[in-house]
């Protein structure tokens, strides 16, 4: 008979955050693969990682998250081509996200689901920033996973998860229709609708509202800054999915305190 998970040596209270950090760094490396290959409709498994300049296969000891980039001084061992700082940055951010979750949650299925969720949002944010698209390969199974996760203890429950997913999708679809009628062009792609459904399935309607508020606020600030410096106009396309993904990650950590604070204001 297996011991309880909390009794496993690798998942003791002291080791759990460090285990989560290391896991996050490794998964962050895979997140880089997803960001690069999913928009190009390439396999995530084959071929293996290779230098974008010379095509040389990257050996395992040159593919250690963050550390290899530092030791190689951001250059390919074979051709000396420069390696973007985004790769170790994504790995480090994902590792820190997992560390943050481990500090908030004990080891268990709920923590694993939250880790999958934040990595998916990180990948979606970067893909939308680069390509202005949100792949169904993430949002659709992500929504399904969020609905299944609602069966676990804690909010949202199954009914709230389903209603929040449907409500998020329909609300964004309605906004898109109105915006298209007003501007005469596509203003909110269907990928954003599906991402809203995924966020609703995982977070529930209250945290979804917090996420949308943060995303719209950040998007508005960036849009105004672009106009102010002469790099944009009122017609400039802002990748909302990038802001929704980032806001969703933030909501995982702060939505509940924000909601509690807001309720306190209403209660006077």
C-alpha positions as a Markdown table, in Angstrom:
| # | Residue | x | y | z |
|---|---|---|---|---|
| 1 | Unk | 0.0 | 0.0 | 0.0 |
| 2 | Unk | 1.4 | 3.4 | -1.0 |
| 3 | Unk | 1.9 | 6.0 | 1.8 |
| 4 | Unk | -0.2 | 9.1 | 1.8 |
| 5 | Unk | 1.2 | 11.8 | -0.6 |
| 6 | Unk | 2.1 | 14.1 | 2.3 |
| 7 | Unk | 4.4 | 11.3 | 3.6 |
| 8 | Unk | 6.4 | 11.0 | 0.3 |
| 9 | Unk | 10.0 | 12.3 | 0.9 |
| 10 | Unk | 9.9 | 14.6 | -2.2 |
| 11 | Unk | 6.6 | 16.2 | -1.0 |
| 12 | Unk | 7.4 | 17.1 | 2.6 |
| 13 | Unk | 6.6 | 20.7 | 3.6 |
| 14 | Unk | 10.2 | 21.7 | 3.2 |
| 15 | Unk | 10.9 | 20.0 | -0.1 |
| 16 | Unk | 7.5 | 20.7 | -1.8 |
| 17 | Unk | 8.3 | 24.4 | -2.8 |
| 18 | Unk | 11.7 | 23.4 | -4.2 |
| 19 | Unk | 10.2 | 20.4 | -6.0 |
| 20 | Unk | 7.5 | 22.7 | -7.5 |
| 21 | Unk | 10.2 | 25.2 | -8.6 |
| 22 | Unk | 12.3 | 22.6 | -10.4 |
| 23 | Unk | 9.2 | 21.1 | -12.0 |
| 24 | Unk | 8.1 | 24.6 | -13.1 |
| 25 | Unk | 11.5 | 25.2 | -14.8 |
| 26 | Unk | 11.3 | 22.0 | -16.7 |
| 27 | Unk | 7.7 | 22.6 | -17.7 |
| 28 | Unk | 8.7 | 26.1 | -18.7 |
| 29 | Unk | 11.1 | 24.6 | -21.2 |
| 30 | Unk | 8.2 | 22.7 | -22.7 |
| 31 | Unk | 6.1 | 25.9 | -22.7 |
| 32 | Unk | 8.7 | 27.4 | -25.0 |
| 33 | Unk | 8.3 | 24.5 | -27.4 |
| 34 | Unk | 4.5 | 25.1 | -27.4 |
| 35 | Unk | 4.9 | 28.8 | -28.0 |
| 36 | Unk | 7.2 | 28.2 | -30.9 |
| 37 | Unk | 5.5 | 25.2 | -32.6 |
| 38 | Unk | 1.7 | 25.4 | -31.9 |
| 39 | Unk | 1.1 | 28.4 | -34.1 |
| 40 | Unk | 3.2 | 26.8 | -36.9 |
| 41 | Unk | 1.1 | 23.6 | -36.5 |
| 42 | Unk | 4.3 | 21.5 | -35.8 |
| 43 | Unk | 4.6 | 18.5 | -33.7 |
| 44 | Unk | 5.5 | 19.2 | -30.0 |
| 45 | Unk | 7.4 | 15.9 | -29.8 |
| 46 | Unk | 9.5 | 15.7 | -33.0 |
| 47 | Unk | 12.0 | 16.8 | -34.0 |
| 48 | Unk | 13.9 | 17.6 | -30.8 |
| 49 | Unk | 15.1 | 21.0 | -29.8 |
| 50 | Unk | 17.5 | 22.6 | -32.3 |
| 51 | Unk | 19.3 | 25.9 | -32.8 |
| 52 | Unk | 17.1 | 28.3 | -34.8 |
| 53 | Unk | 20.2 | 29.5 | -36.7 |
| 54 | Unk | 22.2 | 26.4 | -37.7 |
| 55 | Unk | 19.6 | 23.7 | -37.0 |
| 56 | Unk | 22.0 | 21.7 | -34.9 |
| 57 | Unk | 20.3 | 19.4 | -32.3 |
| 58 | Unk | 20.6 | 20.8 | -28.8 |
| 59 | Unk | 22.1 | 18.1 | -26.5 |
| 60 | Unk | 20.6 | 17.4 | -23.1 |
| 61 | Unk | 23.4 | 19.2 | -21.2 |
| 62 | Unk | 22.8 | 22.3 | -23.2 |
| 63 | Unk | 19.1 | 22.2 | -22.6 |
| 64 | Unk | 19.0 | 22.6 | -18.8 |
| 65 | Unk | 16.5 | 25.3 | -18.0 |
| 66 | Unk | 18.0 | 28.7 | -17.4 |
| 67 | Unk | 21.4 | 27.3 | -16.4 |
| 68 | Unk | 22.5 | 26.3 | -19.9 |
| 69 | Unk | 21.6 | 29.7 | -21.3 |
| 70 | Unk | 23.7 | 31.4 | -18.7 |
| 71 | Unk | 26.7 | 29.0 | -19.1 |
| 72 | Unk | 26.6 | 29.3 | -22.9 |
| 73 | Unk | 26.4 | 33.0 | -22.6 |
| 74 | Unk | 23.2 | 33.1 | -24.7 |
| 75 | Unk | 24.9 | 31.5 | -27.7 |
| 76 | Unk | 24.7 | 28.2 | -29.6 |
| 77 | Unk | 27.6 | 26.0 | -28.8 |
| 78 | Unk | 28.0 | 25.0 | -32.4 |
| 79 | Unk | 27.5 | 28.2 | -34.5 |
| 80 | Unk | 27.6 | 30.9 | -31.9 |
| 81 | Unk | 24.2 | 32.2 | -32.9 |
| 82 | Unk | 22.5 | 34.3 | -30.3 |
| 83 | Unk | 19.8 | 32.6 | -28.2 |
| 84 | Unk | 16.9 | 34.9 | -27.2 |
| 85 | Unk | 16.5 | 35.8 | -23.5 |
| 86 | Unk | 12.9 | 34.9 | -23.8 |
| 87 | Unk | 13.6 | 31.2 | -23.4 |
| 88 | Unk | 15.2 | 31.4 | -19.9 |
| 89 | Unk | 12.7 | 34.1 | -19.0 |
| 90 | Unk | 9.7 | 31.9 | -19.7 |
| 91 | Unk | 11.3 | 29.0 | -17.8 |
| 92 | Unk | 12.1 | 31.2 | -14.8 |
| 93 | Unk | 8.6 | 32.8 | -14.8 |
| 94 | Unk | 6.9 | 29.4 | -14.9 |
| 95 | Unk | 9.2 | 28.1 | -12.2 |
| 96 | Unk | 8.4 | 31.1 | -10.0 |
| 97 | Unk | 4.6 | 30.6 | -10.6 |
| 98 | Unk | 4.9 | 27.0 | -9.5 |
| 99 | Unk | 6.8 | 28.0 | -6.4 |
| 100 | Unk | 4.1 | 30.6 | -5.6 |
| 101 | Unk | 1.4 | 28.0 | -6.0 |
| 102 | Unk | 3.4 | 25.5 | -3.8 |
| 103 | Unk | 3.6 | 28.2 | -1.1 |
| 104 | Unk | -0.2 | 28.6 | -1.2 |
| 105 | Unk | -1.3 | 25.1 | -1.7 |
| 106 | Unk | -0.3 | 21.7 | -0.3 |
| 107 | Unk | 0.9 | 19.0 | -2.7 |
| 108 | Unk | -2.0 | 17.3 | -4.4 |
| 109 | Unk | -4.2 | 17.2 | -7.4 |
| 110 | Unk | -5.6 | 20.7 | -6.9 |
| 111 | Unk | -2.1 | 22.1 | -7.0 |
| 112 | Unk | -1.2 | 20.1 | -10.1 |
| 113 | Unk | -4.4 | 21.4 | -11.9 |
| 114 | Unk | -3.5 | 25.0 | -10.9 |
| 115 | Unk | 0.0 | 24.5 | -12.3 |
| 116 | Unk | -1.3 | 23.2 | -15.6 |
| 117 | Unk | -3.7 | 26.2 | -15.7 |
| 118 | Unk | -1.1 | 28.9 | -15.2 |
| 119 | Unk | 1.3 | 27.3 | -17.7 |
| 120 | Unk | -1.5 | 27.1 | -20.3 |
| 121 | Unk | -2.3 | 30.8 | -19.7 |
| 122 | Unk | 1.4 | 31.7 | -20.0 |
| 123 | Unk | 1.7 | 29.9 | -23.4 |
| 124 | Unk | -1.6 | 31.5 | -24.7 |
| 125 | Unk | -0.4 | 35.0 | -23.6 |
| 126 | Unk | 2.8 | 34.7 | -25.6 |
| 127 | Unk | 1.2 | 33.1 | -28.6 |
| 128 | Unk | -1.4 | 35.8 | -28.8 |
| 129 | Unk | 1.3 | 38.5 | -28.4 |
| 130 | Unk | 3.4 | 37.0 | -31.3 |
| 131 | Unk | 0.6 | 35.8 | -33.6 |
| 132 | Unk | -2.6 | 37.4 | -32.5 |
| 133 | Unk | -4.2 | 34.0 | -32.2 |
| 134 | Unk | -5.3 | 31.6 | -29.4 |
| 135 | Unk | -5.0 | 27.9 | -30.5 |
| 136 | Unk | -8.0 | 25.7 | -29.9 |
| 137 | Unk | -5.4 | 23.0 | -29.0 |
| 138 | Unk | -5.1 | 24.7 | -25.7 |
| 139 | Unk | -8.4 | 26.6 | -25.0 |
| 140 | Unk | -10.8 | 23.7 | -25.8 |
| 141 | Unk | -9.1 | 20.9 | -23.7 |
| 142 | Unk | -8.3 | 23.7 | -21.2 |
| 143 | Unk | -12.0 | 24.4 | -20.8 |
| 144 | Unk | -12.8 | 20.7 | -20.4 |
| 145 | Unk | -10.1 | 20.3 | -17.8 |
| 146 | Unk | -11.5 | 23.3 | -15.9 |
| 147 | Unk | -14.9 | 21.7 | -15.9 |
| 148 | Unk | -13.5 | 18.4 | -14.6 |
| 149 | Unk | -11.4 | 20.3 | -12.0 |
| 150 | Unk | -14.7 | 21.7 | -10.6 |
| 151 | Unk | -15.4 | 18.2 | -9.2 |
| 152 | Unk | -12.4 | 18.7 | -6.8 |
| 153 | Unk | -13.0 | 20.2 | -3.4 |
| 154 | Unk | -13.2 | 24.0 | -3.3 |
| 155 | Unk | -14.7 | 26.6 | -5.6 |
| 156 | Unk | -16.0 | 26.8 | -8.2 |
| 157 | Unk | -18.4 | 23.9 | -8.0 |
| 158 | Unk | -19.6 | 22.0 | -11.1 |
| 159 | Unk | -22.7 | 24.2 | -11.7 |
| 160 | Unk | -20.8 | 27.5 | -11.3 |
| 161 | Unk | -18.0 | 26.2 | -13.5 |
| 162 | Unk | -20.4 | 25.3 | -16.3 |
| 163 | Unk | -22.4 | 28.5 | -16.0 |
| 164 | Unk | -19.2 | 30.7 | -15.8 |
| 165 | Unk | -17.7 | 29.0 | -18.9 |
| 166 | Unk | -20.9 | 29.5 | -20.9 |
| 167 | Unk | -21.4 | 33.0 | -19.6 |
| 168 | Unk | -17.8 | 34.0 | -20.4 |
| 169 | Unk | -18.1 | 32.7 | -23.9 |
| 170 | Unk | -21.5 | 34.2 | -24.6 |
| 171 | Unk | -20.6 | 37.6 | -23.1 |
| 172 | Unk | -17.5 | 37.9 | -25.2 |
| 173 | Unk | -19.4 | 36.7 | -28.3 |
| 174 | Unk | -22.0 | 39.4 | -27.7 |
| 175 | Unk | -19.3 | 42.1 | -27.2 |
| 176 | Unk | -17.7 | 40.9 | -30.4 |
| 177 | Unk | -20.9 | 41.2 | -32.4 |
| 178 | Unk | -21.6 | 44.7 | -31.1 |
| 179 | Unk | -18.1 | 45.8 | -31.8 |
| 180 | Unk | -18.2 | 44.4 | -35.3 |
| 181 | Unk | -21.5 | 46.3 | -35.9 |
| 182 | Unk | -20.0 | 49.5 | -34.5 |
| 183 | Unk | -16.6 | 49.4 | -36.1 |
| 184 | Unk | -17.5 | 47.5 | -39.2 |
| 185 | Unk | -14.6 | 45.1 | -38.7 |
| 186 | Unk | -13.5 | 42.2 | -36.5 |
| 187 | Unk | -12.7 | 43.5 | -33.0 |
| 188 | Unk | -12.7 | 40.4 | -30.8 |
| 189 | Unk | -11.7 | 37.0 | -32.3 |
| 190 | Unk | -13.4 | 33.7 | -31.4 |
| 191 | Unk | -10.2 | 32.7 | -29.7 |
| 192 | Unk | -10.9 | 35.3 | -27.0 |
| 193 | Unk | -14.4 | 33.9 | -26.5 |
| 194 | Unk | -13.0 | 30.4 | -25.9 |
| 195 | Unk | -10.3 | 31.7 | -23.6 |
| 196 | Unk | -13.1 | 33.4 | -21.6 |
| 197 | Unk | -14.8 | 30.1 | -21.4 |
| 198 | Unk | -11.7 | 28.4 | -20.2 |
| 199 | Unk | -11.1 | 31.1 | -17.5 |
| 200 | Unk | -14.7 | 30.8 | -16.3 |
| 201 | Unk | -14.5 | 27.0 | -16.1 |
| 202 | Unk | -11.4 | 27.2 | -13.9 |
| 203 | Unk | -12.1 | 30.4 | -11.9 |
| 204 | Unk | -15.8 | 30.8 | -11.5 |
| 205 | Unk | -17.8 | 33.9 | -12.3 |
| 206 | Unk | -16.5 | 36.2 | -9.5 |
| 207 | Unk | -12.8 | 35.6 | -10.3 |
| 208 | Unk | -13.6 | 35.8 | -14.0 |
| 209 | Unk | -15.0 | 39.3 | -13.5 |
| 210 | Unk | -11.8 | 40.2 | -11.6 |
| 211 | Unk | -9.7 | 38.8 | -14.5 |
| 212 | Unk | -11.6 | 40.6 | -17.2 |
| 213 | Unk | -11.4 | 43.9 | -15.2 |
| 214 | Unk | -7.6 | 43.5 | -14.8 |
| 215 | Unk | -7.2 | 42.6 | -18.5 |
| 216 | Unk | -9.3 | 45.5 | -19.8 |
| 217 | Unk | -7.6 | 48.0 | -17.5 |
| 218 | Unk | -4.1 | 46.8 | -18.6 |
| 219 | Unk | -5.1 | 46.8 | -22.3 |
| 220 | Unk | -6.5 | 50.3 | -22.0 |
| 221 | Unk | -3.4 | 51.6 | -20.3 |
| 222 | Unk | -1.1 | 50.0 | -22.9 |
| 223 | Unk | -3.4 | 51.4 | -25.7 |
| 224 | Unk | -3.3 | 54.9 | -24.3 |
| 225 | Unk | 0.5 | 54.7 | -23.9 |
| 226 | Unk | 0.9 | 53.6 | -27.5 |
| 227 | Unk | -1.2 | 56.6 | -28.6 |
| 228 | Unk | 0.7 | 59.0 | -26.4 |
| 229 | Unk | 4.1 | 58.0 | -27.8 |
| 230 | Unk | 2.8 | 58.0 | -31.4 |
| 231 | Unk | 3.0 | 54.2 | -31.9 |
| 232 | Unk | -0.7 | 53.5 | -32.2 |
| 233 | Unk | -4.2 | 54.9 | -32.7 |
| 234 | Unk | -7.7 | 54.1 | -31.6 |
| 235 | Unk | -7.8 | 51.5 | -34.3 |
| 236 | Unk | -4.6 | 49.8 | -33.2 |
| 237 | Unk | -5.2 | 46.1 | -32.5 |
| 238 | Unk | -4.4 | 45.1 | -28.9 |
| 239 | Unk | -3.9 | 41.3 | -28.3 |
| 240 | Unk | -6.6 | 41.0 | -25.6 |
| 241 | Unk | -5.7 | 37.3 | -25.1 |
| 242 | Unk | -2.3 | 38.3 | -23.9 |
| 243 | Unk | -3.9 | 40.5 | -21.2 |
| 244 | Unk | -6.6 | 38.0 | -20.3 |
| 245 | Unk | -3.9 | 35.3 | -19.9 |
| 246 | Unk | -1.7 | 37.5 | -17.7 |
| 247 | Unk | -4.7 | 38.7 | -15.7 |
| 248 | Unk | -5.9 | 35.1 | -15.3 |
| 249 | Unk | -2.5 | 34.2 | -13.8 |
| 250 | Unk | -2.7 | 37.1 | -11.4 |
| 251 | Unk | -6.3 | 36.2 | -10.5 |
| 252 | Unk | -5.2 | 32.7 | -9.4 |
| 253 | Unk | -3.2 | 34.4 | -6.6 |
| 254 | Unk | -5.1 | 37.6 | -5.8 |
| 255 | Unk | -8.7 | 37.2 | -6.9 |
| 256 | Unk | -10.1 | 35.9 | -3.6 |
| 257 | Unk | -8.4 | 38.7 | -1.5 |
| 258 | Unk | -9.7 | 41.3 | -4.1 |
| 259 | Unk | -13.2 | 39.9 | -3.9 |
| 260 | Unk | -13.1 | 39.9 | -0.1 |
| 261 | Unk | -11.8 | 43.5 | -0.1 |
| 262 | Unk | -14.6 | 44.6 | -2.4 |
| 263 | Unk | -17.2 | 42.8 | -0.3 |
| 264 | Unk | -15.9 | 44.7 | 2.7 |
| 265 | Unk | -16.4 | 48.0 | 0.9 |
| 266 | Unk | -20.0 | 47.1 | 0.1 |
| 267 | Unk | -20.7 | 46.1 | 3.6 |
| 268 | Unk | -19.4 | 49.5 | 4.7 |
